[in-house]
C-alpha cells in the first residue's frame, strides 16, 4: 500500500477539527466588534444645576425654569405642586443639549412650589426628583413623593427572571455543547420553560421600564405610549440580543451535529454578552471602550459558571458520566479568573471613593453580592479540592456529597442574581459624585443659550467654592446641533452703557470638547455684554453675542 494512503487520511482527521475550531474563533471575533457598535451612552444622568436654584426665594414669579444635567436627557413627566397642593403642568417643555427648559404658566400664589421632574438618561434608566422654590416667602412644603412599592417589586422580579432565564438557559446550552456529550445532563421539560421565562421576562422588563419612565400606574402597560417610551431607550437593544441568545441556545440544544451545536452555543454566548453590555449602569461607565468589553466578559464568564451547575449535578446521577466533571474541572479556573478580573475593572470604573462602598446603596448592594460570591467560591473550592478527586476515583459517597454541594451552589447563584437585580434602583457612585462634586466645586451663577443661524453656544458662568473669581464654560455647536470644532476661542466682556472697553480672555479647550476661561474678575455691574469669538478656520470666524443680566 502506498505511504500516502496511510498518512493522508490521518492528517485529514487532525486537520478537520482544527479548521472547524478556526472557523468558530473567526466568527466569534467578527461578532465582538458589535460591542463598539452598541449606541454610545454616558453615565447615569445626574442633575447638576437648576434655575431657579433649589430652595431659592424669589421676589417675582419666574417665567421659565431650567434643569441642567451632566449628560443629554429626554423629557418624560413634569408637574408643579403649588403652595395649596394643586398640581399644574408646564406650558412647554424643550430639550436642549445640556438639559431641559420649561416654560411655566402664571404662578400667582405666594409660598413654596415643588417642581417634580422625570427624565430618561442615555443609559436607559429613568431619573426623577423635585426642586423647590418659593415666591415671596417660604411656606409648608408640598409632598411630591410618589411611592410605588408594587411596581418596584414587579420590576425587580422581572429583572431577576430575565437574568435567571438568560444566564442559566444559555449556560446550559453551552455546557451541553462543550462540556457534556450526553443529553441526559440537560433539564428535559424544564429547559424549555427556562428559555421561555427569559424571553417573556425581557419583554416584561421592557414594558415596566416604560411604566417607570412615565411614572404611570401598572394599567398603562396596555397603552401604546408606554411602549413607545420604552422602545426609545437603550434597553430595547438588550432585549433584542437576549432573544437572539435564547433562540440560538434553543437551536443549539436541538441540533444533532456536534459542530453545529458548538457553533450555535458560541454565538449565543456572544449575543448574551452583548445583551448585558448594551445598556445599564456598568456598561455606560467612562471610558466605555473599557467598560463594555469588561461587562461582556463578566456576563459570559458568569454564564459559563452558573449555567453549568444544574446539568453538572444531573450528570453526577449517572455513574458512567464523569467526563463532564473532568472537563468542568479543567476549564473553571480560567472562567473564574475572567470573572474576577472583569469584575475588578467594573468596580474600579463605578466607584469614585472607597467610602462609597458602604455609604451608598449601590455599594451596599455590591457588598452583599461579594459576600454571596465569596461563599460560592469557598463552596466551589471545597468541591474542587475536597470531593472531585474522590468522585473521579469512584467513591459513591463523595458523588452524592458533591451533587448536594452543587445544588447549594445553585441556590447561592440565584441569591446573587436576586441581589444584582437591585442595582436597577441604585445609581452608581460615579453618577452621584457628578452632582455632589459639581455643587461642592462651583456655584452656578448664570446659564444662558445663544442661538443663531450658523452656530449655537451654551454659556455657564460659575463661582468656584472658596474663591472670589469666576469661571466661564462654553459649549459650541453648529446650527444642526453637532459639535463646533474651533481652532481658538476668546471671550470679551464689555458694557456699552458704562462706557467700558472689552475685557478679553483667551479660552482653553477641555478634554470633553468644551472651552473654559478661568480666573475671571469683573466689577459688580448690573449687567455685562459678552462676545464669543471662535476661529473655525484660517478664513472663517464666528462671533456670538448675548447679555448677562447680573453677576454677584
Buried (B, 14 or more C-beta within 10 A) or exposed (E): EEEEEEEEEEEEEEEEEEEBEEEBEEBBEEBBEBBEEBEEBBBBBBBBBBBBBBEBEBEEBBEBBBBBBBBBBBBBBBBBBBBEEEEBEBEEBBEBEBBBBBEBBEBEBEBBBBBBBBBBBBBBBBBBBBBBBBBBEBBEBBEBEEEBEEBBEBBBBBBBBBBBBBBBBBBBBBBBBBBBEBEEBBBEEEBEEBBBBBBBBBBBBBBBBBBBBBBBEEEBBEBEEBBEBBEBBBBBBBBBBBBBBBBBBBBBBEBEEEBEBBBBBBBBBBBBBBBBBBBBBBBBBEEBEBBBBBBBBBBBBBBBBBBBBBBBBBBBEEEEBBEBBEBBBEBBEEBBEBBBBBBEBBBEBBBBEEEBBEEBBBBBBBEBBBEBBEBBBEBBEBBBEEBBEBBBEEBEEBBBBBBEBBEBBBEBBBBBBBBBBBBBBBBBBBBBBBBBBBBEEBBBBBBBBBEEEEBBBBBBBBBBEEEEEBBBBBBBBBEEEEEBEBEBBBBBBBBEEEEBEBBEBEBEBEEEEBBBBBEBEBEEBEEBBBBBBBBBEEEEEBEBEBEBEEBE
